[in-house]
Amino acid sequence: MSLTSITQLQNTATAAAKDKATTGRGLDSLGQGDFLRLMTTQLQQQDPFNPVDNTQMLAQMAQFSSLATMTDVSATLEAINTKLDKLTAAAATPKE
């Protein structure tokens, strides 16, 4: 499968995601399962005589891994922020 075919699959996924009335999901809700399904589809549809370059596949996997890590870090920081807000509010409460 060529880079053009991968781009076409990604464009198809983007177009489907934009149709929220049909799918009920947007690009913000795509997760690891969606990535694995897309990657599996790419592998199934590739030309056996002209397979996807390993470098391209590894680059896609690395990008997804980085995104997943950043999402986890963001969630952790939000949890810390919430706890700090609660601590600040508790410390600001006058004691009798």
C-alpha positions as a printed Julia matrix, in Angstrom:
96×3 Matrix{Float64}:
   0.0    0.0    0.0
   1.45   3.31  -0.97
   1.52   6.5    1.05
  -1.21   7.8   -1.24
  -3.46   4.87  -0.26
  -2.81   5.52   3.42
  -3.67   9.17   2.92
  -6.87   8.15   1.15
  -7.81   5.91   4.09
  -7.08   8.73   6.52
  -9.17  11.13   4.42
 -12.0    8.61   4.44
 -11.75   8.31   8.22
 -11.74  12.08   8.54
 -14.8   12.43   6.32
 -16.62   9.77   8.33
 -15.7   11.48  11.57
 -17.07  14.79  10.28
 -20.45  13.17   9.73
 -21.39  13.21  13.4
 -25.06  12.71  12.66
 -24.3    9.23  11.35
 -21.49   8.13  13.63
 -22.14  10.15  16.76
 -18.38  10.39  17.26
 -15.83  12.98  16.28
 -12.08  12.89  15.83
 -11.67  13.84  19.48
 -13.08  10.47  20.52
 -10.86   8.26  18.36
  -8.79   5.96  20.51
  -6.32   3.12  20.47
  -8.91   0.62  19.23
  -9.72   2.87  16.26
  -6.03   3.2   15.46
  -5.55  -0.57  15.57
  -8.58  -1.14  13.31
  -7.24   1.41  10.82
  -3.78  -0.16  10.88
  -5.25  -3.66  10.44
  -7.32  -2.43   7.5
  -4.25  -0.85   5.94
  -2.35  -4.12   6.26
  -5.24  -6.16   4.83
  -5.71  -3.84   1.84
  -2.06  -3.38   0.9
  -0.62  -4.73  -2.3
   1.45  -7.82  -1.39
   3.92  -6.96  -4.15
   4.31  -3.38  -2.89
   3.81  -3.42   0.89
   3.84  -0.38   3.15
   7.31   0.81   4.01
   8.21  -0.32   7.55
   9.52   3.15   8.3
   6.14   4.71   7.56
   4.31   2.15   9.69
   6.69   2.61  12.61
   6.37   6.39  12.32
   2.57   6.14  12.56
   2.83   3.84  15.59
   5.33   6.17  17.27
   3.08   9.18  16.69
   0.11   7.37  18.2
   2.2    6.23  21.16
   3.35   9.8   21.78
  -0.21  11.07  21.58
  -1.43   8.42  24.03
   1.35   9.35  26.47
   0.53  13.05  26.2
  -3.14  12.31  26.81
  -2.26  10.34  29.96
   0.0   13.15  31.19
  -2.76  15.68  30.56
  -5.27  13.61  32.54
  -2.8   13.26  35.41
  -2.12  17.0   35.48
  -5.85  17.74  35.5
  -6.3   15.38  38.46
  -3.45  17.11  40.31
  -4.98  20.51  39.53
  -8.34  19.39  40.89
  -6.74  18.15  44.11
  -4.76  21.37  44.52
  -7.94  23.41  44.03
  -9.62  21.39  46.78
  -6.64  21.86  49.08
  -6.58  25.61  48.41
 -10.29  25.87  49.08
  -9.93  23.89  52.31
  -7.0   26.04  53.45
  -8.92  29.24  52.7
 -11.9   28.16  54.78
 -11.8   30.02  58.13
 -11.41  27.78  61.15
 -13.61  28.3   64.18
